[in-house]
Amino acid sequence: MAIFLSKLGRLAFRHRGLTVLVWLFVLGGAAFAAASAPPPPADTFSMPGTESQKAFDLLEEKFPAASADGAKARVVLRAPEGAKISDPGPKAKVGALVADLAAAPQVADVADPFTAQAVSKDGTTAYATVTYDAVATELTDKAHDALMEAADTARTDGLTVEIGGDAVPVEQALNGTAEMVGFGVSAVILLITFGSLVAAGMPLLTAIVGVGVGVSAIGALGSTLGLSSTTTTLALMIGLAVGIDYALFIVSRYRAEMAEGRERQDAAGHAVGTAGSAVVFAGLTVIVALAGLAVVNVPMLTKMGLAAAGTVAVAVLVAVTLVPGLLAFAPVRVLRRRDRKKYKGKALSARQRRKAEKRAARQKPNMGARWAGLVLRRPAAVLLLGVLGLGAVAVPATQLQLGLPGEGTMAPDTTQRKAYDLLSESFGDGFNGPLMVTIEAEGAKGVAAELGEELAGRPGVAAVSPALLNEAGDTAIITVVPETGPSDDRTEELVRSVRQDLGGDQAGAEVLLTGQTALFIDFSKTLDDALLPYLGLVVGLAFLLLMLVFRSVLVPLKAALGFLLSVSAALGVIVAVFQWGWFADVLGVDQPGPIMSTMPIFMIGVVFGLAMDYEVFLVTRMREAYVHGESTHEAVVTGFRHGGRVVAAAALIMTSVFSGFVMEDNDFVKMVGLALALAVVFDAFVVRMAIVPALFALLGDRAWWLPRWLDRLLPDMDVEGAKLPDAKSGGVPPRQRGKRESVISR
């Protein structure tokens, strides 16, 4: 691996112009394809194989006209205090509102509340259903404005008017602020880390190219593969973070190789061969974790994971090809100003390189080395403090409540939430979460009538509508209104009991039940069933990859256990903020409530991949020092001396990129941004830079234990670059001078 990547890095360095032109051509082609493609579709949600999805598919097949309906708005009206909505004055105002709505653009039909019997029992509240001839994403600004203006006019007439439904515009568009904030903070961190504008700008430039190619490709394929704007946001978020980090590691290694006196092209080749190998394997762990979301069998998660994985793959390719190509344009200017004078003129001789190495060896320990020394002196205390601290932060995660977003979870000051509350007050809590029962049978009408009577007599049922038959007469729909709301445990119990008693095949009829509560039950079951297989697949494949990288059993094991600590702590903070409401005002959380059901498994996938990044970047440098003859304690110090500063900078960059998305209005994006930022902080600074070296100190050489039979079986990937020619030994690879045995297999 190291030799191949070293040759690739040298090739890109020598042919710098061609390398840059190829990537510019790829970027331009992807951008042109994205600009020519139709707009991306709206977010869709489906769960193949569940009862709810089967019911939806049946409705689409048997009731095509209903399935083809466009967006809907439910306009809720309440009469002034002490009046009835059916009084002459309010009734006339309702009629005027219905007329205004019917004349609005793109409106196909308006159901008058008095003819549709949509008036509450107390006579104070009614609702009008507005149906459009286009789906929500295709409604124009004129249609939205006409809807809101009609409501405002009715309000001035003394009515209370609130609107719900997917036709109401939701002010949660992404505004691009997140990318700008994350990018700006990353630039400052890079400048402080490198002390050179050229070196700081190079990772930013390559990250832009990588993200541009990845996001443009998603845009070009969006309408074909059903990739929504949310998919693009996740790819942008992760692609930008890893793109900067991967380039940062290679540029930093190039500077270290130059400091040791290597010739410029050799330094680029050695940097790509060593740091580039770590980048490839780190990228593979992220790709495995993201692509593994396909195991969950929720198409939305699958698309998000695969799109983000593709963007990470592009970031890896950019790091091992475009970065060395750009280094060739400024091989000396990427160094600090005080270090550039040594490289003016011809390359250093062998004697000058040896002197440069001696000068580097005499340098005082940097902060990374001093920190490693502190951990090595007090490993048990550091380990205990790190584990207990993360465990305490993770405690709120034990109270995790999952749910699906809806109008009932929106901020109290939104018109959708107000409409939801008005309907609950006037028509009952279950009105906002009706259950739909589908009956497919030859005599569907008779079966539906019997089933309707049975449902009407069940405890917890407030109302049952007459059966609605399709044209063929073989399928019927019954709407059941529970007495309790869609998120109430009693509604969930009602769904389970109806499915158990009446669902499935009943005397030749197939009975299916769906609705918001039923959908949540099915979704939760889908995630629960997929969690263990997903963890097994992702952790198993990553364990094998890390075992190939480090040739150890214990190093991958502690990496996986550390990941569990960091993801649990991050999830604990998410529960405290978004569910309990801690610091909700500071972070702009409008309405604390249940955590979105996809969040835990999504966090596991993304955080696992990112956590392994820092494990690979930091421990590969330790492994490299160990293979070259240092003891485990010495290798830990060496790893932190060369990699600690860079890993810290990379973690801060990734944290700044993710934190920027906390500023967005979209609640899901805000939650994801905060979760990933916290997970990176916990994993990089607590797990990888405190717990991991403490474990190395306690285990000693046993940390590299690998059974002899497994050592012979595993291919040698040479991630640490031990087979690369070493200038310090006259070009002889270290392993030819006596390979250090894989300890502990003795």
Secondary structure as GFF3:
##gff-version 3
##sequence-region A 1 746
A	DSSP	alpha_helix	2	14	.	.	.	ID=ss1
A	DSSP	alpha_helix	16	36	.	.	.	ID=ss2
A	DSSP	alpha_helix	51	62	.	.	.	ID=ss3
A	DSSP	alpha_helix	64	67	.	.	.	ID=ss4
A	DSSP	beta_strand	72	78	.	.	.	ID=ss5
A	DSSP	alpha_helix	88	102	.	.	.	ID=ss6
A	DSSP	beta_strand	107	111	.	.	.	ID=ss7
A	DSSP	beta_strand	125	132	.	.	.	ID=ss8
A	DSSP	three_ten_helix	136	138	.	.	.	ID=ss9
A	DSSP	alpha_helix	141	156	.	.	.	ID=ss10
A	DSSP	beta_strand	160	164	.	.	.	ID=ss11
A	DSSP	alpha_helix	177	194	.	.	.	ID=ss12
A	DSSP	alpha_helix	197	225	.	.	.	ID=ss13
A	DSSP	alpha_helix	229	259	.	.	.	ID=ss14
A	DSSP	alpha_helix	264	291	.	.	.	ID=ss15
A	DSSP	three_ten_helix	292	296	.	.	.	ID=ss16
A	DSSP	alpha_helix	299	317	.	.	.	ID=ss17
A	DSSP	pi_helix	318	322	.	.	.	ID=ss18
A	DSSP	alpha_helix	323	329	.	.	.	ID=ss19
A	DSSP	alpha_helix	337	340	.	.	.	ID=ss20
A	DSSP	three_ten_helix	341	343	.	.	.	ID=ss21
A	DSSP	alpha_helix	350	362	.	.	.	ID=ss22
A	DSSP	alpha_helix	367	377	.	.	.	ID=ss23
A	DSSP	alpha_helix	379	394	.	.	.	ID=ss24
A	DSSP	three_ten_helix	395	399	.	.	.	ID=ss25
A	DSSP	beta_strand	402	403	.	.	.	ID=ss26
A	DSSP	three_ten_helix	407	409	.	.	.	ID=ss27
A	DSSP	alpha_helix	415	427	.	.	.	ID=ss28
A	DSSP	three_ten_helix	429	432	.	.	.	ID=ss29
A	DSSP	beta_strand	435	440	.	.	.	ID=ss30
A	DSSP	alpha_helix	444	456	.	.	.	ID=ss31
A	DSSP	beta_strand	461	464	.	.	.	ID=ss32
A	DSSP	beta_strand	468	469	.	.	.	ID=ss33
A	DSSP	beta_strand	475	482	.	.	.	ID=ss34
A	DSSP	alpha_helix	489	502	.	.	.	ID=ss35
A	DSSP	beta_strand	504	506	.	.	.	ID=ss36
A	DSSP	beta_strand	509	515	.	.	.	ID=ss37
A	DSSP	alpha_helix	516	550	.	.	.	ID=ss38
A	DSSP	alpha_helix	554	574	.	.	.	ID=ss39
A	DSSP	pi_helix	575	579	.	.	.	ID=ss40
A	DSSP	alpha_helix	584	587	.	.	.	ID=ss41
A	DSSP	beta_strand	595	596	.	.	.	ID=ss42
A	DSSP	alpha_helix	599	627	.	.	.	ID=ss43
A	DSSP	alpha_helix	632	660	.	.	.	ID=ss44
A	DSSP	three_ten_helix	661	663	.	.	.	ID=ss45
A	DSSP	alpha_helix	667	681	.	.	.	ID=ss46
A	DSSP	pi_helix	682	691	.	.	.	ID=ss47
A	DSSP	alpha_helix	692	699	.	.	.	ID=ss48
A	DSSP	three_ten_helix	700	704	.	.	.	ID=ss49
A	DSSP	alpha_helix	708	713	.	.	.	ID=ss50
A	DSSP	three_ten_helix	727	729	.	.	.	ID=ss51
A	DSSP	three_ten_helix	734	737	.	.	.	ID=ss52
###
